[in-house]
């Protein structure tokens, strides 16, 4: 009787071991359970709603030139009576963006286009080229470093948006706009517009084309 019980006990242990081995093999073979790396793996889900059309606008301008700009913004904010280690921030930010220069062809009136009776010569007076709004490129703009005092770190910890860079971004846009003003981009836009209109009108049979800029 004792020998039979021992055989039955060992048989149960052996059977359980076989089942456990088979289960572990199936888990490893078919990835039925997540591994250590899978536990910390992130899944990305885009639950954004559809884009809504807010308005439509007709565009009559000719974008004749575009400039790429980059600026390093060094923005420091200090507290008057506290050391920087307690209260203060300093951010180094590389801002990259583009500015377009355009000529508004929608402002051309009938009196601004003159051609002769034979339709061989044409004269056009256009408004001066203007600069568009700077467009900051998020993919090429980044913060190099950000130093913060103790109180600022605590404020960021309890803030809903601790990594806000709106102040340096606005400053980068302002510097890019200033650089575009001094770059001669509008002069290049007027030259390109003249070349475009000259080629267009000559393809229509005009032999003499004169383009000037002046009216608002």
Secondary structure, DSSP 4 states (H G I P E B T S, - for coil): -HHHHHHHHHHHHHHHHHHHHHHHHHHHHHT-S--HHHHT-------PPPP---------EEEEEEEEEEEEEEEEEE-TTS-TTTSEEEEEEEEEEEEEEEEEGGG--GGGEEE-TTS-EEEEEEPPPEE---EE-TTT-EEEEEEE-HHHHHHHHHSS-TT--HHHHHHHHHHHHHHHHTTTHHHHHHHHHHHHHHHHHHHTT-SEEEEEE---
